[in-house]
Amino acid sequence: MSRVIQGDPVRHRTDGWTGTVTQTPSKLSHHAWVARDSSADPYPELVPLTDLEPAD
């Protein structure tokens, strides 16, 4: 993915988990904060955009 916006549903390319983009840091434009759907952790994780694809 070259660009994502807040609220985009995404899937991790290699691990297969899905989540929702919570924020795209301006200084780290090649990363996005993603909240995993399957995680009980309330905090999102920073994921490289190269590891994400759109979730259908």
C-alpha positions, 0 to 999 in steps of 0.5 A: 500500500502506498497510502492509507487513511484513518479508518482503512481496513487492512490485512498484514501481508505475511502474518494474515491478521486484519485491523484498522488504520488508526493514524498515519504519522506525518513524519513516518509516512511509510508506516501506519498505526494499526489496531489489530481486530484480534488483539485485546491490546488497546494500543495500536502498533506501528506497521510498515506500509509494505507489510499491509494490503487492503482488506476486502 
